[in-house]
Amino acid sequence: MSAKEFSYNGPSHAAAQLRHLTIRQLRSLAALSAKGSVTAASGHLGLTQPAVTQQLRQLQDLAGLPLVQRTGDGMLLTEAGKEVLALAERVEAAIMDCQGALDLLAGRTGGTVHLGAVSTAKYFVPHAIAAFTKRYPKIEIRLTIGNREEIREAMHGYDLDFAVMGRPPADVSVDVRQLGRNPHIIVARKGHWLEKDSGLSLTDLVHETFLTREPGSGTRTLMEGMFQKSDLEPVIGMEMSSNETIKQAVIAGLGIAFISAHTVAHELAEGRLIVLDVAGLPIVRQWYVIRRSDKVLLPPAQAMFDFLGSEGSNYLPDVPEFGER
């Protein structure tokens, strides 16, 4: 495709005609953004290259601004193009929502709920899902697990109906339901040399090896903030992307860990892990159910959102009673 095919003659009253755009035009822009070339976009859409070029040219004329620019890395979207792409994502999400509503009304399905959860929440979210599906057996639940950064990024789109996480993202307008307390503690293996000590300070732990989650994890961020407030720096032994791996490594004696009490409830009950008595701990945060403010929830998703907001705390793991700090 030549630059001439995307020539731009300046703003005009055509910008006011954006309401006349078509789904095919938006999908052509989305395919170009994803694939990087008209050739690849046409193959993805099952259209000819001239057809895709025509759709993009018409969309640009309607927008009244250049939407695409050629670079050494392929065809990239301009800032105006990114705005139109965001519109395309919202339109596709609305189409999917409408299809779900029509299927629900026609009795073809009970509906689908797309739920995201940070990895620490996987210790109770499946139990809540099980209780919900017993009440609404025709509703399909799709669960996406990731660390805080991954779920925060997912909240920027419209694929997730809502998510279970700790601190709500600051860069997305959201509606929030509080779910319950989330205490964070420091655990060690049974028989650790500090097991019987009380009133420990963080200074007493500066020579201990900490096993921790990867950067981007909410637990990792909380731990780093805790040490920074005391002008201390923990010794990091290993970074792990799994709470399960951290627990097993602590049990094996490879180090200690700052972790949500909900992830180690069973190990504490069984005596395989112990809680170190450290001043200032536990740090208690909250679990929340969060959805984008502009995300329209269909009845199945709204039912589950309400269920988690009102009854989700019943499925939090039993942990020792901690006072809030």
C-alpha positions as CSV (number, residue, x, y, z in Angstrom):
1,M,0.0,0.0,0.0
2,S,1.4,3.4,-0.9
3,A,1.4,6.5,1.2
4,K,-0.8,8.1,-1.4
5,E,-3.6,5.7,-0.6
6,F,-3.8,7.2,2.9
7,S,-3.2,10.8,1.8
8,Y,-4.8,13.4,4.1
9,N,-6.1,16.8,3.1
10,G,-6.7,18.3,6.4
11,P,-9.7,18.6,8.7
12,S,-13.2,19.1,7.3
13,H,-16.8,18.8,8.3
14,A,-16.4,15.1,7.7
15,A,-15.4,14.7,11.3
16,A,-19.0,15.2,12.2
17,Q,-19.9,12.2,10.1
18,L,-18.2,9.6,12.3
19,R,-21.7,8.4,13.3
20,H,-22.0,7.0,9.8
21,L,-19.1,4.5,10.2
22,T,-19.6,0.8,9.8
23,I,-18.6,-2.3,11.8
24,R,-16.5,-3.5,8.8
25,Q,-14.5,-0.2,8.8
26,L,-13.8,-0.6,12.5
27,R,-12.8,-4.2,12.2
28,S,-10.5,-3.3,9.3
29,L,-8.7,-0.8,11.6
30,A,-8.5,-3.3,14.4
31,A,-7.1,-5.9,12.1
32,L,-4.5,-3.5,10.8
33,S,-3.4,-2.6,14.3
34,A,-3.1,-6.2,15.3
35,K,-1.4,-7.5,12.2
36,G,0.7,-4.5,11.1
37,S,0.0,-4.6,7.4
38,V,-3.0,-4.4,5.0
39,T,-1.9,-7.8,3.6
40,A,-2.0,-9.5,6.9
41,A,-5.2,-7.7,7.9
42,S,-7.0,-8.8,4.8
43,G,-6.0,-12.4,5.4
44,H,-7.2,-12.2,8.9
45,L,-10.6,-10.7,7.8
46,G,-11.0,-12.9,4.8
47,L,-11.2,-9.9,2.5
48,T,-9.2,-8.7,-0.4
49,Q,-6.5,-6.1,0.1
50,P,-8.3,-3.4,-2.0
51,A,-11.5,-4.0,0.1
52,V,-9.6,-3.4,3.4
53,T,-7.8,-0.4,1.9
54,Q,-11.2,1.0,0.9
55,Q,-12.7,0.5,4.3
56,L,-9.7,2.2,6.0
57,R,-9.8,5.1,3.6
58,Q,-13.6,5.6,4.2
59,L,-13.1,5.5,7.9
60,Q,-10.3,8.0,7.8
61,D,-12.5,10.3,5.7
62,L,-15.3,10.0,8.2
63,A,-12.9,10.7,11.1
64,G,-11.5,13.8,9.4
65,L,-8.0,13.0,10.8
66,P,-5.2,10.7,9.8
67,L,-5.6,7.3,11.5
68,V,-2.6,5.4,10.1
69,Q,1.0,6.1,9.5
70,R,3.7,4.0,7.8
71,T,6.9,3.3,9.8
72,G,9.8,1.0,9.6
73,D,7.9,-1.4,11.9
74,G,4.9,-1.5,9.6
75,M,1.6,0.4,9.6
76,L,0.9,2.0,13.0
77,L,-2.0,3.9,14.3
78,T,-1.8,7.6,15.0
79,E,-3.2,9.0,18.3
80,A,-6.5,9.6,16.4
81,G,-6.4,6.0,15.2
82,K,-5.9,4.7,18.7
83,E,-9.0,6.6,19.8
84,V,-11.0,5.0,17.0
85,L,-9.6,1.6,17.9
86,A,-10.8,2.1,21.5
87,L,-14.2,2.8,20.0
88,A,-14.0,-0.4,18.0
89,E,-13.2,-2.4,21.2
90,R,-16.3,-0.9,22.9
91,V,-18.5,-1.7,20.0
92,E,-17.3,-5.3,19.8
93,A,-17.9,-5.7,23.6
94,A,-21.4,-4.2,23.2
95,I,-22.1,-6.7,20.3
96,M,-21.0,-9.6,22.5
97,D,-23.2,-8.3,25.4
98,C,-26.2,-8.0,23.1
99,Q,-25.6,-11.5,21.7
100,G,-25.5,-12.8,25.2
101,A,-28.7,-11.0,26.2
102,L,-30.5,-12.3,23.1
103,D,-29.3,-15.9,23.8
104,L,-30.5,-15.5,27.4
105,L,-33.9,-14.2,26.3
106,A,-34.2,-17.0,23.7
107,G,-33.5,-19.7,26.3
108,R,-30.4,-20.9,24.3
109,T,-28.1,-20.3,27.3
110,G,-28.0,-19.2,30.9
111,G,-25.3,-16.6,30.0
112,T,-21.6,-16.4,30.5
113,V,-19.7,-14.4,33.1
114,H,-16.1,-13.4,32.5
115,L,-14.4,-13.1,35.9
116,G,-10.8,-12.1,36.6
117,A,-8.9,-12.7,39.9
118,V,-5.4,-12.0,41.1
119,S,-3.5,-15.2,41.9
120,T,-3.8,-14.8,45.6
121,A,-7.6,-14.9,45.3
122,K,-7.5,-18.3,43.7
123,Y,-7.6,-19.8,47.2
124,F,-11.2,-18.7,47.7
125,V,-12.7,-17.6,44.4
126,P,-13.3,-21.1,43.1
127,H,-15.3,-21.9,46.3
128,A,-17.5,-18.8,45.7
129,I,-17.9,-19.8,42.1
130,A,-19.1,-23.3,43.1
131,A,-21.7,-21.9,45.5
132,F,-22.9,-19.5,42.8
133,T,-23.2,-22.1,40.1
134,K,-25.2,-24.3,42.5
135,R,-27.7,-21.5,42.7
136,Y,-27.5,-20.7,38.9
137,P,-26.5,-23.9,37.2
138,K,-27.1,-22.6,33.6
139,I,-24.6,-19.8,33.9
140,E,-21.1,-20.4,32.6
141,I,-18.2,-18.9,34.5
142,R,-14.9,-18.2,32.7
143,L,-12.1,-17.4,35.2
144,T,-8.9,-15.6,34.3
145,I,-6.0,-15.7,36.9
146,G,-3.1,-13.3,36.9
147,N,-0.9,-11.1,39.0
148,R,-2.1,-7.6,39.9
149,E,-0.5,-6.0,36.9
150,E,-2.0,-8.5,34.5
151,I,-5.5,-8.1,36.0
152,R,-5.1,-4.3,36.0
153,E,-4.2,-4.4,32.3
154,A,-7.2,-6.7,31.6
155,M,-9.5,-4.1,33.3
156,H,-8.5,-1.6,30.7
157,G,-10.4,-3.6,28.1
158,Y,-14.0,-4.9,28.2
159,D,-13.5,-8.6,28.1
160,L,-13.7,-9.0,31.9
161,D,-17.1,-8.4,33.5
162,F,-15.4,-7.8,36.8
163,A,-12.4,-8.8,38.8
164,V,-11.5,-9.8,42.4
165,M,-8.4,-8.1,43.6
166,G,-7.0,-5.9,46.4
167,R,-6.3,-2.2,45.8
168,P,-8.4,-1.0,42.9
169,P,-6.5,0.3,39.9
170,A,-6.1,4.1,40.0
171,D,-6.1,4.6,36.2
172,V,-9.5,3.1,35.5
173,S,-12.9,4.4,36.6
174,V,-14.4,1.5,38.6
175,D,-17.4,0.5,40.7
176,V,-16.3,-1.4,43.8
177,R,-17.9,-3.8,46.3
178,Q,-15.9,-4.7,49.4
179,L,-15.6,-8.4,49.9
180,G,-13.5,-8.9,53.1
181,R,-10.3,-8.5,55.0
182,N,-7.0,-9.7,53.6
183,P,-4.2,-9.9,56.3
184,H,-0.6,-10.2,55.3
185,I,1.9,-11.9,57.5
186,I,5.5,-13.3,57.5
187,V,5.7,-17.0,57.6
188,A,8.6,-19.5,58.2
189,R,9.0,-23.2,58.4
190,K,8.1,-25.1,61.6
191,G,11.2,-25.0,63.9
192,H,12.6,-21.8,62.5
193,W,15.0,-20.3,65.0
194,L,12.8,-17.2,65.5
195,E,9.6,-19.3,66.0
196,K,9.4,-18.7,69.8
197,D,10.5,-15.0,69.7
198,S,7.9,-12.3,70.2
199,G,7.9,-8.7,69.3
200,L,10.3,-9.0,66.5
201,S,11.1,-5.9,64.4
202,L,11.8,-5.7,60.7
203,T,15.5,-5.0,61.7
204,D,15.6,-8.5,63.2
205,L,14.8,-9.9,59.8
206,V,17.3,-8.0,57.6
207,H,19.6,-11.0,57.5
208,E,16.8,-13.5,56.7
209,T,16.3,-14.6,53.1
210,F,12.9,-13.6,51.7
211,L,11.2,-15.7,49.0
212,T,8.9,-13.4,47.1
213,R,6.6,-12.9,44.2
214,E,7.6,-11.3,40.9
215,P,7.6,-7.5,40.4
216,G,4.0,-6.5,39.4
217,S,2.5,-8.7,42.2
218,G,0.4,-6.8,44.7
219,T,2.0,-8.8,47.6
220,R,5.5,-7.9,46.4
221,T,4.6,-4.2,46.1
222,L,3.1,-4.2,49.7
223,M,6.2,-5.9,51.1
224,E,8.5,-3.4,49.4
225,G,6.5,-0.5,50.8
226,M,6.6,-2.0,54.3
227,F,10.4,-2.2,54.3
228,Q,10.8,1.3,52.6
229,K,8.9,2.9,55.5
230,S,11.6,1.5,57.9
231,D,14.4,2.5,55.6
232,L,15.4,-1.2,55.3
233,E,16.0,-3.5,52.3
234,P,15.2,-7.2,52.5
235,V,17.5,-9.9,51.2
236,I,15.6,-11.4,48.3
237,G,16.6,-15.1,47.7
238,M,14.3,-16.1,44.9
239,E,11.5,-14.5,42.9
240,M,8.6,-16.9,42.1
241,S,5.4,-16.4,40.1
242,S,3.4,-18.9,42.2
243,N,2.3,-18.7,45.8
244,E,2.4,-22.5,45.9
245,T,6.1,-22.6,45.0
246,I,6.8,-20.0,47.7
247,K,5.0,-22.0,50.3
248,Q,6.9,-25.2,49.4
249,A,10.2,-23.4,49.4
250,V,9.5,-21.9,52.8
251,I,8.6,-25.4,54.2
252,A,11.8,-26.7,52.7
253,G,13.8,-24.1,54.6
254,L,15.0,-21.9,51.8
255,G,13.8,-18.7,53.4
256,I,10.8,-16.9,54.9
257,A,8.0,-15.1,53.1
258,F,5.7,-12.1,53.4
259,I,2.4,-13.4,52.1
260,S,-1.4,-13.2,52.4
261,A,-2.6,-15.3,55.3
262,H,-5.3,-16.7,52.9
263,T,-2.7,-18.4,50.8
264,V,-1.2,-20.3,53.8
265,A,-4.4,-21.2,55.8
266,H,-4.0,-24.9,55.3
267,E,-0.3,-25.0,56.0
268,L,-0.8,-23.0,59.2
269,A,-3.6,-25.2,60.4
270,E,-1.4,-28.3,59.7
271,G,1.6,-26.9,61.5
272,R,3.9,-27.0,58.4
273,L,4.3,-23.2,58.6
274,I,4.3,-20.8,61.5
275,V,3.7,-17.0,61.7
276,L,6.6,-14.9,62.9
277,D,5.5,-12.4,65.6
278,V,6.7,-9.1,63.9
279,A,5.7,-5.7,65.2
280,G,3.4,-3.9,62.8
281,L,2.0,-7.1,61.3
282,P,-0.3,-8.2,60.0
283,I,-0.9,-5.5,57.4
284,V,-4.6,-5.8,56.7
285,R,-5.9,-4.9,53.3
286,Q,-9.3,-5.5,51.7
287,W,-10.5,-7.8,49.0
288,Y,-12.8,-6.1,46.4
289,V,-15.0,-7.0,43.5
290,I,-14.3,-4.4,40.9
291,R,-15.9,-3.6,37.5
292,R,-15.4,-0.8,35.0
293,S,-17.9,2.0,35.6
294,D,-18.8,2.0,31.9
295,K,-19.1,-1.7,31.6
296,V,-22.8,-2.7,31.3
297,L,-23.3,-6.0,33.1
298,L,-25.9,-8.4,31.7
299,P,-28.2,-10.1,34.2
300,P,-25.9,-13.2,34.8
301,A,-22.8,-11.0,35.4
302,Q,-24.8,-8.6,37.6
303,A,-26.2,-11.5,39.6
304,M,-22.7,-12.8,40.3
305,F,-21.3,-9.3,41.0
306,D,-24.1,-8.8,43.6
307,F,-23.5,-12.4,45.0
308,L,-19.8,-11.8,45.6
309,G,-20.5,-8.3,47.1
310,S,-23.0,-9.7,49.6
311,E,-21.8,-13.3,50.2
312,G,-18.2,-13.5,49.0
313,S,-16.7,-13.0,52.4
314,N,-18.3,-16.4,53.5
315,Y,-15.7,-18.2,51.3
316,L,-12.6,-16.5,52.6
317,P,-10.2,-19.1,54.2
318,D,-10.2,-19.4,57.9
319,V,-7.1,-17.8,59.4
320,P,-6.0,-17.0,63.0
321,E,-7.6,-13.8,64.3
322,F,-5.4,-10.8,63.6
323,G,-5.9,-7.3,64.7
324,E,-5.8,-4.7,62.0
325,R,-2.6,-2.6,61.7
